[in-house]
Every structure is written in structure tokens, then in C-alpha cells.
Amino acid sequence: MTDFYFVRHGQTSANVAGLKQGTINNDMTYLTETGKKQAQTVHEQFDISFADRIAASPLQRTKDTAKILNQSAHLPITYDKRLLEISYGEWDGSKNAELEDKYPDVFDHVLDDVLPSYASIAHGETFDHVIDRVDQFMSDMVKQYSNQRLVVVTHGFTIKAAVLAALGRPKNPMVVEEPDNLSVTKVTLASETGTYYLRYYNRVVNSKF
């Protein structure tokens, strides 16, 4: 079996501004000083030297987060496009609140986040496509790195997609909220049976309730 420790990147300026980041990769989506401090705190509290390797999304915010987490463990790092954030199409870079006001029918108003039906309006990536590519990533890693432990530095929706895959793709994908910045989620995939196990979700260092 292979263990995946999914870590969401640190805070970005776009997070603070309430923007849909998607696959944008510019100054607005780089780590803030707070984001760097978040990553440093997790580095100090979550020793990743137990793992065999790191896989990360190739966007700068995930690269920088992975670098901070890996400053002591010096694990080998690979970058995989299948770990990219969902692309919101024409909505990338837009304010989430303004989109929700303009297109209320394609938003979940408890989570203040898009429903799968958003994709046809925004010409964005579908939920199913993200789940498919993350599912394929995990399946390929099990074949390539059987019985290893991988730290996977990626994005909020991408981690949600991995969890939805592990849960057998529930009919309502909104039952899972995106995890917090620098949270850790553990998923195990048994190579012998192809069975997923969600071990824990959205664990945050020094979390306050």
C-alpha cells in the first residue's frame, strides 16, 4: 500500500483577496509572508523525513511551500501537472463573492463555492476531470512507488478531488469542503485491492476551535 500525505500550499495574496486562483501563476498567487510562516510552522511541527519523496504541483505557490517543508528532510521532489489546481476557465482571477452574487444558481451558499454546473458557464474544468486526473496520479504512484510514503503538495480543490476519489465519488461532491492552507490530509491506497482509505482530513498545526 502507498500513503499520500496531501498538504495544501500556504496563504497567497489571492486567498486574502477572495479570488478564484485556478491555474494562475503570478505575483498575486505567490505565498504571502503569512503563507511562508505557515509553511515554516508546519516544517517545524510535521517532520517529513519519514517520507520517501515529495510530489508537487508545478505552480510557484506549491513549489515554494514544498521547498520550505523540505529544507531539513531533503527528499527528492518531482512536479506533476495532474496536481494542478482546478482551472475555473474565464473565472480564474475573479472575486468569488462577485461571482456568487452574479451566478447564484451555480454556487453552494453554505460553502460559498461553485457547484459542478459552474463549468458550462465559466468554460472551466469539470469536477469529474480533476477527480479523474488525481485518481490516475495516485494509481500511477502506487505502481511506481509501491509501499512508499509520499508528501503531495498541492491545492485546495485538488485535495478535495483526491478525497472524493477515495470516498468512491459520492453523488453530491459538496459534502466535502476544501481543506485549509497548510493542512495535512492522509489517504492510503492498497495496491493489492485498489481500495482507498481516508485516514484523516484537514489536520492543521495549532488549530483552534
SERO-4910 file (N, C-alpha, C, O; in steps of 0.05 Angstrom, whole numbers):
BEGIN
 pado doro    nc1    nc2    nc3   cac1   cac2   cac3    cc1    cc2    cc3    oc1    oc2    oc3
  Met    A     17    -24      0      0      0      0     18     25      0     41     24      9
  Thr    A      7     47    -10     21     72    -11      6     93      4    -19     96      1
  Asp    A     20    109     20      8    130     36     14    157     22     36    163     15
  Phe    A     -7    173     20     -5    200      9    -12    220     31    -34    219     42
  Tyr    A      6    238     36      2    260     55     -2    286     39     18    299     31
  Phe    A    -27    293     34    -33    316     18    -30    341     35    -42    343     57
  Val    A    -15    361     26    -11    386     40    -19    409     21     -9    411     -1
  Arg    A    -38    425     31    -45    449     14    -24    470     18    -13    474     40
  His    A    -19    485     -3      0    507     -2     -7    528     18    -30    529     29
  Gly    A     12    546     25      7    568     43    -10    590     31    -16    591      7
  Gln    A    -17    608     49    -34    631     41    -21    647     18      3    652     18
  Thr    A    -37    656      0    -29    674    -22    -44    700    -21    -64    702     -6
  Ser    A    -35    720    -36    -49    745    -37    -77    741    -49    -96    755    -41
  Ala    A    -80    723    -68   -106    717    -80   -125    705    -59   -149    711    -59
  Asn    A   -114    688    -41   -131    677    -19   -142    700     -2   -165    700      4
  Val    A   -124    718      5   -133    741     22   -154    758      8   -172    767     21
  Ala    A   -151    761    -18   -169    778    -34   -195    764    -41   -213    776    -52
  Gly    A   -197    738    -36   -221    723    -42   -224    717    -72   -246    717    -82
  Leu    A   -201    713    -86   -202    708   -114   -202    678   -121   -191    662   -106
  Lys    A   -213    671   -144   -210    645   -155   -182    643   -168   -178    656   -188
  Gln    A   -164    628   -156   -137    627   -166   -134    609   -190   -121    616   -210
  Gly    A   -147    586   -189   -145    567   -211   -116    562   -217   -100    556   -199
  Thr    A   -109    563   -242    -81    557   -251    -65    582   -256    -43    580   -268
  Ile    A    -74    605   -246    -59    629   -249    -32    626   -234    -31    614   -212
  Asn    A    -11    636   -246     16    633   -234     31    659   -236     49    662   -252
  Asn    A     23    679   -220     36    705   -220     39    716   -191     33    701   -172
  Asp    A     47    741   -188     52    752   -162     28    749   -143     32    745   -119
  Met    A      4    752   -154    -20    750   -137    -23    723   -125    -36    720   -104
  Thr    A    -12    703   -138    -16    675   -128      9    664   -114      9    640   -108
  Tyr    A     29    681   -109     52    672    -94     46    673    -64     27    686    -56
  Leu    A     63    659    -49     59    659    -20     62    687     -8     81    702    -16
  Thr    A     45    695     11     49    719     26     69    712     48     77    690     52
  Glu    A     76    733     63     94    728     86     80    710    106     93    693    119
  Thr    A     54    713    109     39    695    127     40    666    116     43    647    132
  Gly    A     37    663     90     39    637     78     65    624     82     67    599     88
  Lys    A     87    639     81    114    628     86    117    620    115    129    599    121
  Lys    A    105    636    133    106    629    162     90    604    168     98    588    184
  Gln    A     67    602    154     51    577    157     67    553    149     67    533    164
  Ala    A     81    555    127     97    532    117    119    526    137    126    503    142
  Gln    A    132    547    147    154    543    166    144    530    192    157    512    203
  Thr    A    120    538    201    108    525    225    103    496    221    109    479    238
  Val    A     92    489    197     87    461    191    114    445    189    116    423    198
  His    A    134    458    177    160    446    175    170    439    203    182    417    207
  Glu    A    166    456    222    176    452    249    160    432    265    170    418    283
  Gln    A    134    429    258    116    411    273    110    384    260    102    365    273
  Phe    A    115    383    233    109    359    218    134    350    204    140    359    181
  Asp    A    149    333    217    175    324    206    170    305    183    161    282    188
  Ile    A    176    313    159    170    296    136    193    277    129    192    264    107
  Ser    A    213    275    146    235    257    140    227    228    139    242    211    130
  Phe    A    203    222    150    193    194    149    186    186    120    185    162    114
  Ala    A    180    206    103    170    200     76    193    193     57    217    197     63
  Asp    A    186    182     34    206    174     14    210    195     -7    232    196    -19
  Arg    A    190    212    -12    193    231    -34    170    252    -32    151    248    -17
  Ile    A    173    273    -47    152    294    -50    144    295    -79    160    294    -97
  Ala    A    117    297    -83    106    304   -109     91    330   -105     77    334    -85
  Ala    A     94    348   -125     81    374   -122     70    384   -148     79    377   -169
  Ser    A     50    401   -146     40    417   -168     63    435   -178     78    445   -162
  Pro    A     65    440   -204     86    457   -214     82    487   -212     98    503   -221
  Leu    A     60    496   -199     56    525   -195     74    535   -173     83    520   -155
  Gln    A     80    561   -174    101    572   -156     92    570   -126    109    565   -109
  Arg    A     67    573   -121     58    572    -92     62    545    -80     67    543    -56
  Thr    A     60    524    -96     64    497    -86     94    490    -85    104    477    -67
  Lys    A    109    500   -105    138    496   -106    151    508    -81    167    496    -68
  Asp    A    142    533    -75    154    547    -52    146    534    -25    163    532     -7
  Thr    A    122    525    -23    113    510      1    129    485      4    139    479     26
  Ala    A    132    470    -17    148    445    -16    177    450     -8    188    435      8
  Lys    A    188    471    -18    216    477    -12    220    483     18    239    474     30
  Ile    A    201    497     30    202    504     58    198    478     75    213    474     94
  Leu    A    179    462     67    174    437     82    198    418     81    203    402     99
  Asn    A    213    420     59    234    400     53    262    410     61    282    397     54
  Gln    A    264    433     75    290    445     79    308    428     98    333    431     97
  Ser    A    297    410    113    313    392    130    314    364    120    335    350    122
  Ala    A    291    354    109    290    326    101    305    321     75    315    299     70
  His    A    306    341     57    320    338     31    310    314     15    326    298      4
  Leu    A    284    311     14    272    289     -2    273    296    -31    272    319    -39
  Pro    A    274    275    -49    272    281    -77    244    292    -84    224    283    -73
  Ile    A    243    312   -102    218    325   -109    214    322   -139    232    326   -155
  Thr    A    189    314   -146    181    314   -174    156    332   -176    141    335   -157
  Tyr    A    151    343   -200    128    361   -205    110    347   -225    119    336   -245
  Asp    A     85    348   -220     65    333   -236     42    351   -243     29    361   -224
  Lys    A     36    355   -268     14    372   -277    -13    362   -268    -33    377   -267
  Arg    A    -15    336   -262    -41    325   -252    -48    336   -225    -71    332   -216
  Leu    A    -29    349   -211    -34    360   -185    -41    390   -186    -43    403   -165
  Leu    A    -43    401   -210    -51    429   -213    -79    434   -200    -95    415   -197
  Glu    A    -83    459   -193   -110    467   -183   -130    465   -206   -122    465   -229
  Ile    A   -155    462   -199   -176    464   -219   -174    490   -234   -169    511   -222
  Ser    A   -178    490   -260   -179    514   -276   -208    524   -277   -225    509   -288
  Tyr    A   -213    547   -267   -240    559   -268   -246    573   -295   -265    588   -297
  Gly    A   -229    568   -314   -234    579   -341   -234    610   -341   -215    622   -332
  Glu    A   -256    621   -351   -258    650   -352   -261    663   -325   -259    688   -323
  Trp    A   -265    647   -304   -268    658   -277   -242    659   -262   -241    670   -240
  Asp    A   -221    648   -272   -195    650   -259   -188    679   -255   -189    695   -273
  Gly    A   -182    687   -230   -175    714   -224   -198    732   -215   -194    755   -208
  Ser    A   -222    721   -216   -246    737   -208   -252    734   -178   -244    714   -166
  Lys    A   -266    754   -168   -274    753   -139   -296    732   -135   -317    733   -149
  Asn    A   -292    714   -117   -312    693   -112   -339    705   -104   -359    696   -113
  Ala    A   -339    725    -86   -364    737    -77   -380    750    -99   -404    747   -100
  Glu    A   -366    763   -118   -380    775   -140   -391    754   -159   -413    758   -169
  Leu    A   -377    733   -163   -387    711   -179   -412    698   -167   -431    692   -180
  Glu    A   -411    695   -140   -434    683   -126   -459    700   -128   -481    690   -131
  Asp    A   -455    727   -127   -477    745   -130   -489    745   -158   -513    747   -162
  Lys    A   -471    742   -178   -480    743   -206   -491    717   -216   -510    717   -232
  Tyr    A   -480    695   -205   -489    668   -215   -497    651   -191   -485    630   -185
  Pro    A   -518    659   -176   -525    644   -151   -533    615   -156   -531    598   -138
  Asp    A   -543    609   -180   -553    582   -185   -530    561   -187   -536    537   -186
  Val    A   -506    570   -191   -484    551   -193   -465    552   -170   -441    545   -172
  Phe    A   -475    562   -147   -460    563   -122   -474    549   -100   -499    549    -98
  Asp    A   -458    536    -82   -468    526    -57   -465    548    -37   -443    558    -32
  His    A   -488    557    -26   -487    581     -9   -481    576     20   -480    594     37
  Val    A   -477    551     27   -466    544     53   -435    545     52   -423    557     70
  Leu    A   -424    533     31   -395    533     28   -385    558     13   -361    563     12
  Asp    A   -403    573      1   -395    596    -16   -376    587    -38   -355    600    -42
  Asp    A   -382    565    -51   -364    555    -71   -380    543    -94   -404    539    -92
  Val    A   -367    540   -117   -381    532   -141   -391    503   -140   -379    486   -127
  Leu    A   -414    499   -153   -425    473   -158   -413    462   -184   -403    477   -200
  Pro    A   -416    436   -189   -405    425   -214   -416    439   -239   -403    440   -260
  Ser    A   -441    449   -237   -454    462   -260   -441    488   -269   -448    499   -290
  Tyr    A   -422    499   -253   -408    524   -259   -393    521   -286   -391    541   -301
  Ala    A   -383    497   -292   -364    493   -314   -374    502   -341   -359    513   -357
  Ser    A   -400    498   -346   -410    505   -373   -412    535   -376   -412    545   -399
  Ile    A   -415    550   -354   -417    579   -356   -389    591   -357   -385    609   -373
  Ala    A   -371    582   -341   -344    593   -339   -325    581   -360   -303    591   -363
  His    A   -334    560   -374   -317    545   -392   -292    535   -377   -269    536   -386
  Gly    A   -297    525   -353   -276    516   -335   -274    486   -335   -290    471   -348
  Glu    A   -255    476   -320   -251    447   -317   -273    435   -300   -282    447   -281
  Thr    A   -282    412   -308   -303    399   -293   -292    385   -268   -269    378   -266
  Phe    A   -310    382   -248   -303    368   -224   -292    340   -231   -272    331   -221
  Asp    A   -307    326   -249   -300    298   -256   -272    297   -268   -258    277   -263
  His    A   -265    317   -284   -238    316   -296   -216    318   -275   -196    304   -277
  Val    A   -220    335   -255   -200    338   -234   -198    312   -218   -176    302   -212
  Ile    A   -221    300   -211   -222    275   -196   -208    253   -212   -192    238   -202
  Asp    A   -213    253   -238   -201    232   -256   -170    235   -256   -156    215   -253
  Arg    A   -160    259   -259   -131    262   -261   -117    257   -234    -94    246   -234
  Val    A   -129    264   -212   -117    259   -186   -118    229   -180   -100    218   -169
  Asp    A   -141    217   -187   -144    188   -183   -122    173   -199   -110    154   -189
  Gln    A   -118    182   -224    -97    169   -241    -70    174   -230    -53    156   -231
  Phe    A    -65    198   -219    -39    203   -206    -33    184   -184    -12    172   -182
  Met    A    -53    180   -166    -49    162   -143    -45    133   -153    -29    118   -142
  Ser    A    -61    125   -173    -58     97   -183    -30     93   -195    -18     72   -191
  Asp    A    -20    113   -210      6    111   -222     28    110   -200     48     96   -203
  Met    A     25    126   -179     45    127   -158     46    100   -144     68     91   -135
  Val    A     23     87   -140     23     61   -127     39     41   -143     54     24   -132
  Lys    A     36     42   -170     51     24   -187     81     30   -187     98     12   -187
  Gln    A     87     56   -186    116     64   -188    130     63   -161    153     57   -159
  Tyr    A    115     70   -139    127     72   -113    111     56    -93    101     66    -73
  Ser    A    108     30    -98     92     13    -81    104     13    -52    128     11    -49
  Asn    A     87     14    -33     94     13     -4    112     36      4    128     34     23
  Gln    A    110     59    -10    124     83     -2    105    103     10     81    100      9
  Arg    A    117    125     21    101    146     33    108    172     18    132    180     17
  Leu    A     88    185      7     92    209     -9     79    233      4     56    232     12
  Val    A     94    255      6     83    281     13     75    294    -13     91    298    -31
  Val    A     50    302    -15     39    313    -40     31    342    -35     11    347    -21
  Val    A     45    361    -46     40    390    -41     24    400    -64     33    401    -87
  Thr    A     -1    408    -58    -19    415    -80    -39    436    -71    -33    453    -54
  His    A    -64    435    -82    -83    457    -79   -109    448    -66   -114    424    -63
  Gly    A   -125    467    -58   -149    461    -43   -169    443    -57   -177    422    -47
  Phe    A   -176    450    -82   -195    433    -96   -183    407   -104   -196    386   -105
  Thr    A   -157    407   -110   -144    382   -117   -144    362    -95   -148    338    -99
  Ile    A   -140    371    -70   -142    353    -47   -171    344    -43   -176    321    -37
  Lys    A   -190    362    -46   -218    354    -45   -224    332    -65   -238    313    -59
  Ala    A   -213    335    -90   -217    315   -111   -205    288   -103   -218    267   -108
  Ala    A   -182    288    -90   -169    264    -81   -187    250    -60   -190    225    -60
  Val    A   -198    266    -43   -216    255    -22   -242    244    -34   -251    222    -26
  Leu    A   -253    258    -54   -277    248    -67   -271    222    -81   -288    204    -81
  Ala    A   -248    219    -93   -240    194   -106   -238    172    -85   -248    150    -89
  Ala    A   -226    178    -62   -223    158    -40   -250    150    -29   -253    127    -20
  Leu    A   -269    168    -29   -295    162    -18   -314    149    -38   -338    145    -32
  Gly    A   -304    142    -61   -320    128    -81   -337    147    -98   -358    139   -109
  Arg    A   -329    172    -99   -343    192   -115   -373    195   -107   -391    187   -122
  Pro    A   -377    206    -83   -405    210    -74   -421    226    -94   -410    243   -108
  Lys    A   -447    221    -95   -465    235   -114   -464    265   -111   -465    280   -131
  Asn    A   -463    274    -86   -461    303    -80   -432    310    -72   -424    305    -50
  Pro    A   -416    322    -90   -389    328    -84   -385    351    -64   -363    356    -54
  Met    A   -407    365    -58   -406    387    -39   -406    378    -10   -404    394      8
  Val    A   -407    352     -5   -406    342     22   -377    345     33   -373    342     57
  Val    A   -358    350     16   -330    354     24   -323    383     18   -324    392     -5
  Glu    A   -315    398     39   -306    426     35   -276    425     30   -262    407     39
  Glu    A   -266    445     15   -238    447     10   -223    450     37   -232    464     55
  Pro    A   -199    438     39   -183    440     64   -170    467     67   -168    483     49
  Asp    A   -160    472     92   -147    498     98   -118    498     87   -107    478     81
  Asn    A   -108    523     85    -80    526     77    -62    511     97    -66    512    121
  Leu    A    -42    497     86    -22    481    101    -34    460    119    -21    451    138
  Ser    A    -58    451    113    -69    428    127    -58    403    114    -47    403     92
  Val    A    -60    381    130    -50    355    121    -73    335    120    -89    333    139
  Thr    A    -75    321     98    -96    300     93    -82    274     85    -65    275     67
  Lys    A    -88    252     98    -75    227     92    -95    208     78   -116    202     88
  Val    A    -86    198     55   -101    178     40    -83    154     35    -60    158     27
  Thr    A    -93    130     39    -78    106     34    -91     91     11   -116     89     10
  Leu    A    -75     81     -8    -86     65    -30    -72     37    -29    -47     35    -32
  Ala    A    -88     17    -25    -77    -11    -24    -74    -22    -52    -93    -24    -67
  Ser    A    -49    -27    -59    -43    -36    -86    -56    -63    -93    -63    -69   -115
  Glu    A    -58    -80    -72    -68   -107    -77    -98   -107    -85   -106   -123   -101
  Thr    A   -113    -89    -73   -142    -89    -78   -152    -64    -92   -175    -64   -102
  Gly    A   -135    -43    -94   -144    -18   -106   -164     -3    -88   -178     14    -97
  Thr    A   -163    -10    -62   -181      3    -43   -169     28    -31   -146     27    -23
  Tyr    A   -184     49    -30   -176     74    -18   -184     74     12   -205     63     19
  Tyr    A   -168     88     28   -175     93     56   -169    122     62   -146    131     59
  Leu    A   -189    137     71   -185    164     80   -178    163    110   -195    157    126
  Arg    A   -152    167    116   -143    163    144   -149    188    161   -157    185    184
  Tyr    A   -144    211    151   -153    236    164   -153    259    144   -142    257    123
  Tyr    A   -167    280    152   -173    302    133   -169    329    147   -179    334    169
  Asn    A   -155    347    133   -153    375    141   -142    380    169   -152    396    184
  Arg    A   -121    365    176   -108    369    202    -90    394    199    -74    397    181
  Val    A    -93    412    219    -78    437    218    -62    440    244    -72    435    266
  Val    A    -37    448    241    -19    452    264    -30    475    281    -38    496    270
  Asn    A    -31    471    307    -40    491    326    -68    501    319    -74    525    322
  Ser    A    -86    483    311   -113    491    304   -128    500    329   -125    489    350
  Lys    A   -146    520    325   -162    530    347   -191    528    339   -199    535    316
  Phe    A   -208    518    357   -236    513    350   -254    535    362   -278    534    359
***
